[in-house]
């Protein structure tokens, strides 16, 4: 008898972003003349840069000639893009073997797929609040109990609270964990871990033979030169950490789809030889994946070139200026907000101890602005609200002005 994976039944009522879409659609049906302003999902809006477009065109041209046509490529990405990534890290004084890079179709699928190479009884720790993919994919894999409606968390998942008191950077677990998910700059709080803070997790992982899955998808938005952009800037991190990154937000590849994961040869976990994690990920990718589009990889190489990265940094600056606009607008209203300085997300404390979803409804009805309820990212997100700096600058300014003019505090 064919049966469904019952772990899907454990998932909370709805994935965060589809639930936002459902509520927004209902509001528009009741208010068809309203034009909404969206500061919710972190979707890029500005066009790809000149150098990236040229790279994509070059990829298309190669497929139009028999001499340069290519079919299936290497499972973990073609050598030009892996070499470009290696040079990219060297500029940060981080040495990565070119064979340790696995180029993919984005950080989100890698964040979900990476857990498949580890046993299903692995104990999982996540930052709280955190990007929902970390938790949901482990729930689907069977690493959790049921969802606790009262506590708004999954039994069996270890939540590391990120609060105002700890600057939204958690302490390492108080008990032995196997898989630890970290995201810095953090989505949704915008907090960035220091080298000292990451070193505590590295030391914990080595002492407990645990593994860190480090999501660095927003590292290009870090402006403070003293903050690490890669966990491999921390001593011994190659022994215990996998790093995931993406072209989505730094280069505008949200719809283009391109990312990478680094699995060091030195990585070793409990009862496993160094190099075996790398072998398992290679086997997983070669079994389920044929590598990213050869055209898109040409765009990635262009984005990593000196001129391409300079242009991409201009995109980053554009979105960070939007973040400043949001922060300044909220500050003028006397609202408390975090993030938005080294990350493209602003983490707003809801006024008057209002719940996250109640504030979502209030913001939508009074200002016609859509944001993201913090509780959708985990129990510690309750009482907070994420605003995204991704959008056209004029739209961001209109949204902030509407909040200032219409939000009744």
Secondary structure, 3 states (H helix, E strand, C coil): CCCCCHHHHHCCCCCHHHHHHHHHHHHHHHCCCCCCEECCCCCCCCCCCHHHHHHHHHHHHHHCCCCCCCCCCCCCCCHHHHHHHHHHHHCCCCCCCHHHEEEECCHHHHHHHHHHHCCCCCCEEEEECCCHHHHHHHHHHCCCCCEECCCCEECCEEEEECCCCCCCCCCCCCCCCCEEEEECCCCCCCCCCCHHHHHHHHHHHHHHCCEEEEECCCHHHCCCCCCCCCHHHCCCHHHCEEEEEECHHHHCCCCCCCEEEEECCCCCCCCCCCCHHHHHHHHHHHHHCCCCCHHHHHHHHHHHCHHHHHHHHHHHHHHHHHHHHHHHHHHHCCCCEEECCCCCEEEEECHHHCCHHHHHHHHHHHHCEECEEHHHHCHHHCCEEEEECCCCHHHHHHHHHHHHHHCCC
